[in-house]
Structure formats: C-alpha cells, structure tokens
Amino acid sequence: MQSVSFERAAAFYDATRGYAPGSAERIRDAIVAQTGATVQTRFLELGIGTGRIALPFLAAGFSYAGVDLSQAMLDVLLGKASGWPRRPLLARGDVLQLPFSDGSFDVILAVHVLHLVADWRATLREARRVLRPQGGHLLLAGDIGDDEREEVALASLPPPVQAQRVWKATLKELGLTGHEGQPGVNARDPLVRVALEDLGATVEALDMTEYARPARSARDVVEGYRQRIYSADWARPEELHHAALARMEHWLNAGCPEPERPYPRSGRFRAVLATWG
C-alpha cells in the first residue's frame, strides 16, 4: 500500500482541519518550550501540508523546512507565506526518502503523519538520519478530540462530538476499521516507542496543550463524512460508505439532540517525543 497524498484535499483542508484563533500559536509555544528551540533551531516538518503547524513558527522567525507528497498542498502554503520575512524551505517528496543531508535539522515534527506512510519504520529511520547526531528531537504528534474519550458517556458530549462517536460505532457495526486505505500506525502505538528506542532514542509521551476548533453542528460533521473530506474515508467501498451514511442520517433525524446547532470543539495536542542524547 502506498503512502497517502492529500492532493485531493488541498482546496478544503484548512476549512475542515483548521484551529480556532490562538490554538496554533499555543501549539508552537508548547513545542518550543519542550525542545528548548531558539530562532537558530533548524526545524523540519514531515507532511507540512498547508502550514497548519508551520505558519506560527514562520511568523516568529524560525528556520523552517517542510516536505510533502502533494504539490497542491505546498502551493497553498506558499500562497499564505508570500511576503513574509522568512519563507519556508519546501520540497515535494516522500518522507521515506528525505531530500536532505545527514544531520541537517535539530527538531523534526510529524503531526498526523505516521498512519499515512507506506513504511513507518523507514520514516523513523529517515528522520533519525537527517537529525543532528546528538541532541536532536523527533516529535510525533496529533490532535486528540473528545470523541476519543471512551470513558465519557455519549449523551454527555456535544452533538457534533456525538456524531463522531456514532460514526465510529457505525463503521464497526459494518465490519470496517474506520482507517481503510491508511497503511501506517498511530504514533501512540507501543510499537513506535519500541522502534524509536531501538534507534537509540529516549522516548516520552507528552500532553502538550489544549486546542480549539471553529464551531460545527452535528449535521456539519455528517456532511463532512458524506463528502469524504477525511483520508480514512477515501478508500472505503461506495456501498459500505453509503450504508454508513444512511445510518447516520437516521441518527440525525431520530437520535441526535440539536443537529443543526453549532458547538465549539476542543481537544488536546499530544505527542511522542524522541530525543537522542
């Protein structure tokens, strides 16, 4: 299975994945505090996309490079960074073969990337190669929303978060994983820690900061599934996808409280941090 390109998502990625004002800056500040970064620190982001994580670093004057499979995603980022005093060094390429020399960077970030790559172990090895030999950091991070808090009762969650939970349950009932077409692993998988330690890293799990997203309704969430805006939905067979959507429509009309009302959404930005001595 090949790595997943977000070429098809470039036009709507920011509208569907973006943070509320201030969240991206909090994430940047948490990363800087955790890694001890300065404006001299050389950052590389794997799967930089449209700059959701990168832009606050660029605004603060950090040295920042990025690689992505999708030229369309990179073009969106270049458009947003036009005229800035410090532009990113961008490369269209595969994280399995990074187009950089050994020891080129001090900190490497990969946010929601490892589950999308064809060979996640090779990705870790490449990251290690282009990190400086001593003192380098690799941060594998992701957004953990309220829909992942299984201990919280469904009825106590806001309707758009309920929609996410019901969608996951619906896919499971249909015999689906919810991650069709995604070849890699979650960064929090214990196998990732083992692989990083085998590469000589000290590894720790971090709860770094809170984030917020713009308000959405439960119906907005279901419409996103209908339009297949998430990579987890891209490879699903049409008949199964339609069956899942039919069940969601029934839930919206019969079981969802306030399906049209927008609610703000929040979660935690969590990471696995690997550091080499």
KAMO-V672848 format. One record per pair of residues at least 4 apart in sequence whose C-alpha atoms are under 8 Angstrom apart, sorted by the first residue. I is the first residue (numbers start at 1). GAP is how many residues later the second one is. D is the distance in whole Angstrom. If there is no record, write none. Layout:
[[I | GAP | D] [I | GAP | D]]
This chain:
[[1 | 117 | 6] [1 | 180 | 8] [1 | 182 | 6] [2 | 115 | 7] [2 | 116 | 5] [2 | 181 | 7] [3 | 113 | 6] [3 | 114 | 4] [3 | 115 | 5] [3 | 116 | 8] [3 | 179 | 8] [3 | 180 | 7] [4 | 112 | 5] [4 | 113 | 6] [4 | 114 | 8] [4 | 177 | 8] [4 | 178 | 7] [4 | 227 | 8] [5 | 64 | 6] [5 | 65 | 6] [6 | 4 | 7] [6 | 43 | 8] [6 | 63 | 8] [6 | 64 | 6] [6 | 67 | 7] [6 | 225 | 8] [7 | 62 | 8] [7 | 63 | 5] [7 | 64 | 7] [7 | 65 | 6] [7 | 66 | 6] [9 | 4 | 5] [9 | 64 | 8] [9 | 220 | 7] [10 | 4 | 8] [10 | 40 | 7] [10 | 62 | 6] [10 | 63 | 5] [10 | 66 | 7] [12 | 4 | 6] [12 | 217 | 8] [13 | 4 | 6] [13 | 5 | 8] [13 | 37 | 8] [13 | 216 | 8] [14 | 4 | 5] [14 | 36 | 7] [14 | 38 | 8] [16 | 213 | 8] [18 | 34 | 7] [18 | 195 | 7] [18 | 196 | 8] [19 | 4 | 6] [19 | 5 | 6] [19 | 192 | 7] [19 | 193 | 6] [19 | 194 | 5] [19 | 195 | 7] [20 | 4 | 8] [20 | 191 | 8] [20 | 192 | 5] [20 | 193 | 5] [20 | 194 | 5] [22 | 4 | 6] [23 | 4 | 6] [23 | 187 | 7] [23 | 188 | 5] [23 | 189 | 6] [24 | 4 | 6] [24 | 28 | 7] [24 | 29 | 6] [24 | 32 | 7] [24 | 187 | 8] [25 | 4 | 6] [25 | 31 | 6] [26 | 4 | 6] [26 | 183 | 7] [26 | 184 | 8] [26 | 185 | 8] [27 | 4 | 6] [27 | 26 | 8] [27 | 181 | 8] [27 | 182 | 6] [27 | 184 | 8] [27 | 242 | 7] [28 | 4 | 6] [28 | 25 | 7] [28 | 28 | 7] [28 | 29 | 7] [29 | 4 | 6] [30 | 4 | 6] [30 | 178 | 6] [30 | 179 | 7] [31 | 4 | 6] [31 | 177 | 8] [32 | 4 | 6] [32 | 5 | 5] [32 | 6 | 8] [33 | 4 | 7] [35 | 72 | 8] [35 | 102 | 7] [37 | 4 | 6] [38 | 24 | 7] [39 | 22 | 6] [39 | 23 | 5] [39 | 24 | 7] [40 | 22 | 7] [40 | 23 | 7] [41 | 21 | 7] [41 | 22 | 7] [41 | 64 | 8] [41 | 65 | 6] [41 | 66 | 7] [42 | 20 | 8] [42 | 21 | 5] [42 | 22 | 6] [42 | 23 | 8] [42 | 62 | 8] [42 | 63 | 5] [42 | 64 | 5] [42 | 65 | 6] [43 | 19 | 8] [43 | 20 | 6] [43 | 21 | 5] [43 | 22 | 6] [43 | 62 | 6] [43 | 63 | 6] [43 | 64 | 5] [43 | 65 | 6] [43 | 66 | 8] [44 | 20 | 6] [44 | 21 | 5] [44 | 22 | 5] [44 | 23 | 8] [44 | 61 | 7] [44 | 63 | 6] [44 | 64 | 5] [44 | 65 | 6] [45 | 9 | 8] [45 | 19 | 8] [45 | 20 | 6] [45 | 21 | 5] [45 | 22 | 7] [45 | 63 | 6] [45 | 64 | 5] [45 | 65 | 6] [46 | 20 | 6] [46 | 21 | 5] [46 | 22 | 7] [46 | 49 | 7] [46 | 62 | 7] [46 | 63 | 6] [46 | 64 | 5] [46 | 65 | 8] [46 | 67 | 7] [47 | 19 | 7] [47 | 20 | 6] [47 | 21 | 5] [47 | 22 | 7] [47 | 48 | 8] [47 | 63 | 7] [47 | 64 | 8] [47 | 66 | 6] [48 | 4 | 8] [48 | 5 | 8] [48 | 6 | 7] [48 | 18 | 5] [48 | 19 | 6] [48 | 20 | 6] [48 | 26 | 8] [49 | 19 | 6] [49 | 21 | 7] [49 | 24 | 5] [49 | 25 | 6] [49 | 28 | 7] [50 | 23 | 5] [50 | 24 | 6] [50 | 25 | 8] [50 | 26 | 6] [50 | 27 | 4] [51 | 4 | 5] [51 | 26 | 5] [53 | 4 | 8] [54 | 4 | 6] [54 | 10 | 7] [55 | 4 | 6] [55 | 26 | 8] [56 | 4 | 6] [57 | 4 | 6] [57 | 5 | 5] [57 | 7 | 7] [58 | 4 | 5] [58 | 5 | 7] [58 | 6 | 7] [58 | 26 | 8] [58 | 28 | 6] [58 | 29 | 7] [58 | 30 | 7] [59 | 25 | 8] [59 | 27 | 8] [61 | 24 | 8] [61 | 25 | 6] [62 | 24 | 8] [63 | 23 | 8] [63 | 25 | 7] [64 | 23 | 8] [64 | 24 | 5] [64 | 25 | 7] [65 | 23 | 5] [65 | 24 | 4] [65 | 25 | 6] [66 | 22 | 7] [66 | 23 | 6] [66 | 24 | 5] [66 | 25 | 6] [67 | 23 | 6] [67 | 24 | 5] [67 | 25 | 6] [67 | 26 | 6] [67 | 27 | 7] [67 | 28 | 7] [67 | 31 | 8] [68 | 5 | 8] [68 | 6 | 7] [68 | 23 | 7] [68 | 24 | 5] [68 | 25 | 6] [68 | 26 | 7] [68 | 27 | 8] [69 | 23 | 6] [69 | 24 | 5] [69 | 25 | 6] [70 | 4 | 7] [70 | 22 | 7] [71 | 4 | 6] [71 | 21 | 6] [72 | 4 | 6] [73 | 4 | 7] [74 | 4 | 6] [74 | 16 | 7] [74 | 18 | 8] [75 | 4 | 6] [76 | 4 | 6] [77 | 4 | 6] [78 | 4 | 6] [81 | 6 | 6] [82 | 5 | 8] [91 | 8 | 8] [93 | 4 | 8] [93 | 5 | 7] [93 | 6 | 7] [94 | 4 | 6] [95 | 22 | 8] [95 | 28 | 6] [95 | 31 | 7] [96 | 23 | 7] [96 | 26 | 6] [96 | 27 | 5] [96 | 30 | 6] [97 | 29 | 7] [98 | 28 | 7] [98 | 32 | 8] [100 | 4 | 7] [100 | 30 | 7] [101 | 29 | 6] [102 | 27 | 5] [102 | 28 | 4] [102 | 29 | 7] [102 | 30 | 7] [103 | 26 | 6] [103 | 27 | 4] [103 | 28 | 4] [103 | 29 | 4] [103 | 30 | 6] [104 | 26 | 5] [104 | 27 | 6] [104 | 28 | 6] [105 | 25 | 6] [105 | 26 | 5] [105 | 27 | 6] [105 | 31 | 8] [106 | 25 | 6] [106 | 26 | 6] [106 | 29 | 7] [106 | 30 | 5] [106 | 31 | 6] [107 | 24 | 7] [107 | 29 | 6] [107 | 30 | 5] [107 | 31 | 6] [107 | 32 | 8] [108 | 19 | 7] [108 | 23 | 7] [108 | 29 | 6] [108 | 30 | 5] [108 | 31 | 6] [109 | 29 | 6] [109 | 30 | 5] [109 | 31 | 6] [109 | 32 | 8] [110 | 4 | 7] [110 | 28 | 8] [110 | 29 | 6] [110 | 30 | 5] [110 | 31 | 6] [111 | 28 | 8] [111 | 29 | 6] [111 | 30 | 5] [111 | 31 | 5] [112 | 4 | 8] [112 | 28 | 8] [112 | 29 | 6] [112 | 30 | 5] [112 | 31 | 8] [113 | 4 | 7] [114 | 6 | 6] [114 | 9 | 8] [114 | 26 | 8] [114 | 70 | 6] [114 | 71 | 6] [114 | 72 | 6] [114 | 73 | 6] [115 | 5 | 8] [115 | 67 | 6] [115 | 68 | 6] [115 | 69 | 4] [115 | 70 | 4] [115 | 71 | 5] [115 | 72 | 7] [116 | 66 | 5] [116 | 67 | 6] [116 | 68 | 5] [116 | 69 | 8] [117 | 6 | 8] [117 | 65 | 8] [117 | 66 | 6] [117 | 67 | 5] [118 | 65 | 5] [118 | 66 | 6] [119 | 4 | 6] [119 | 64 | 8] [119 | 65 | 7] [120 | 4 | 6] [120 | 64 | 6] [120 | 65 | 7] [121 | 4 | 6] [121 | 74 | 7] [122 | 4 | 6] [123 | 4 | 6] [124 | 4 | 6] [124 | 72 | 7] [125 | 4 | 6] [125 | 74 | 8] [126 | 4 | 6] [127 | 4 | 6] [127 | 11 | 7] [128 | 10 | 8] [128 | 71 | 8] [131 | 5 | 6] [131 | 6 | 8] [132 | 4 | 5] [133 | 143 | 7] [134 | 142 | 6] [134 | 143 | 5] [135 | 140 | 7] [135 | 141 | 5] [135 | 142 | 5] [136 | 139 | 6] [136 | 140 | 6] [136 | 141 | 8] [137 | 136 | 7] [137 | 137 | 6] [137 | 138 | 5] [137 | 139 | 7] [138 | 135 | 6] [138 | 136 | 5] [138 | 137 | 7] [139 | 132 | 6] [139 | 133 | 6] [139 | 134 | 5] [139 | 135 | 6] [140 | 47 | 6] [140 | 131 | 5] [140 | 132 | 5] [140 | 133 | 6] [141 | 46 | 7] [141 | 128 | 7] [141 | 129 | 6] [141 | 130 | 4] [141 | 131 | 6] [142 | 127 | 6] [142 | 128 | 6] [142 | 129 | 6] [143 | 124 | 7] [143 | 125 | 6] [143 | 126 | 5] [143 | 127 | 6] [144 | 4 | 7] [144 | 123 | 6] [144 | 124 | 5] [144 | 125 | 6] [144 | 126 | 7] [145 | 4 | 8] [145 | 121 | 6] [145 | 122 | 4] [145 | 123 | 7] [146 | 11 | 8] [146 | 15 | 7] [146 | 120 | 7] [146 | 121 | 6] [147 | 14 | 6] [147 | 15 | 7] [147 | 17 | 6] [147 | 18 | 6] [148 | 17 | 8] [152 | 4 | 7] [152 | 5 | 8] [153 | 4 | 7] [154 | 8 | 6] [154 | 11 | 8] [155 | 7 | 7] [157 | 4 | 6] [157 | 5 | 6] [158 | 4 | 6] [158 | 105 | 7] [159 | 4 | 6] [159 | 58 | 7] [159 | 59 | 5] [159 | 97 | 7] [159 | 98 | 6] [159 | 99 | 7] [159 | 100 | 7] [159 | 104 | 8] [160 | 4 | 7] [160 | 56 | 7] [160 | 57 | 5] [160 | 58 | 4] [160 | 59 | 7] [160 | 60 | 8] [160 | 61 | 6] [160 | 99 | 8] [160 | 102 | 8] [160 | 103 | 7] [161 | 4 | 6] [161 | 57 | 7] [161 | 104 | 8] [162 | 4 | 6] [162 | 56 | 8] [163 | 4 | 6] [163 | 55 | 6] [163 | 58 | 7] [163 | 59 | 7] [163 | 85 | 8] [164 | 4 | 6] [164 | 57 | 7] [165 | 4 | 6] [166 | 4 | 6] [166 | 82 | 8] [167 | 4 | 6] [167 | 77 | 8] [167 | 81 | 7] [168 | 4 | 6] [168 | 10 | 7] [169 | 4 | 6] [170 | 4 | 6] [170 | 74 | 6] [170 | 77 | 7] [170 | 78 | 8] [171 | 4 | 6] [171 | 5 | 5] [171 | 6 | 7] [171 | 7 | 6] [171 | 73 | 6] [172 | 4 | 5] [172 | 5 | 6] [172 | 6 | 7] [174 | 66 | 7] [174 | 70 | 8] [176 | 4 | 8] [178 | 54 | 6] [178 | 55 | 7] [179 | 53 | 5] [179 | 54 | 7] [180 | 52 | 6] [180 | 53 | 7] [180 | 54 | 8] [180 | 55 | 6] [180 | 56 | 6] [181 | 50 | 8] [181 | 51 | 7] [181 | 52 | 8] [181 | 53 | 7] [181 | 54 | 5] [181 | 55 | 7] [182 | 49 | 8] [182 | 50 | 7] [185 | 4 | 7] [187 | 5 | 6] [187 | 84 | 8] [187 | 85 | 7] [188 | 4 | 7] [188 | 5 | 8] [188 | 83 | 8] [188 | 84 | 7] [189 | 4 | 7] [190 | 4 | 7] [191 | 4 | 6] [192 | 4 | 6] [193 | 4 | 6] [193 | 10 | 7] [194 | 4 | 6] [195 | 4 | 6] [196 | 4 | 7] [196 | 5 | 6] [196 | 6 | 8] [196 | 7 | 7] [196 | 78 | 7] [197 | 4 | 5] [197 | 5 | 6] [197 | 6 | 7] [200 | 76 | 7] [201 | 73 | 5] [201 | 74 | 5] [201 | 75 | 5] [201 | 76 | 7] [202 | 72 | 6] [202 | 73 | 5] [202 | 74 | 6] [202 | 75 | 8] [203 | 69 | 7] [203 | 70 | 6] [203 | 71 | 5] [203 | 72 | 7] [204 | 68 | 6] [204 | 69 | 5] [204 | 70 | 7] [205 | 65 | 8] [205 | 66 | 6] [205 | 67 | 5] [205 | 68 | 6] [206 | 64 | 6] [206 | 65 | 5] [206 | 66 | 6] [206 | 67 | 7] [207 | 61 | 7] [207 | 62 | 6] [207 | 63 | 5] [207 | 64 | 7] [208 | 60 | 7] [208 | 61 | 6] [208 | 62 | 5] [208 | 63 | 7] [209 | 59 | 6] [209 | 60 | 5] [209 | 61 | 7] [210 | 56 | 7] [210 | 57 | 6] [210 | 58 | 4] [210 | 59 | 6] [211 | 55 | 6] [211 | 56 | 6] [211 | 57 | 6] [211 | 58 | 7] [212 | 52 | 7] [212 | 53 | 6] [212 | 54 | 4] [212 | 55 | 7] [213 | 51 | 6] [213 | 52 | 5] [213 | 53 | 6] [214 | 50 | 6] [214 | 51 | 7] [215 | 47 | 5] [215 | 48 | 5] [215 | 49 | 4] [215 | 50 | 6] [216 | 4 | 6] [216 | 5 | 7] [216 | 45 | 8] [216 | 46 | 4] [216 | 47 | 5] [216 | 48 | 7] [216 | 49 | 8] [217 | 4 | 6] [217 | 42 | 6] [217 | 43 | 5] [217 | 44 | 5] [217 | 45 | 4] [217 | 46 | 6] [218 | 4 | 6] [218 | 34 | 8] [218 | 38 | 8] [218 | 40 | 8] [218 | 41 | 5] [218 | 42 | 6] [218 | 43 | 7] [218 | 44 | 7] [219 | 4 | 6] [219 | 33 | 7] [219 | 40 | 6] [219 | 41 | 6] [220 | 4 | 6] [220 | 40 | 8] [221 | 4 | 7] [222 | 4 | 6] [222 | 23 | 8] [222 | 26 | 7] [222 | 27 | 8] [223 | 4 | 6] [224 | 4 | 6] [224 | 5 | 6] [224 | 6 | 8] [225 | 4 | 6] [225 | 5 | 7] [225 | 8 | 7] [225 | 20 | 8] [226 | 19 | 7] [228 | 5 | 5] [228 | 6 | 6] [229 | 4 | 7] [230 | 4 | 7] [231 | 4 | 8] [232 | 4 | 8] [233 | 8 | 8] [236 | 4 | 7] [236 | 5 | 6] [237 | 4 | 6] [238 | 4 | 6] [239 | 4 | 6] [240 | 4 | 6] [241 | 4 | 6] [242 | 4 | 6] [243 | 4 | 7] [244 | 4 | 6] [245 | 4 | 6] [246 | 4 | 6] [247 | 4 | 6] [248 | 4 | 6] [249 | 4 | 6] [250 | 4 | 6] [250 | 5 | 8] [251 | 4 | 5] [251 | 5 | 6] [252 | 4 | 5] [252 | 7 | 6] [253 | 6 | 8]]
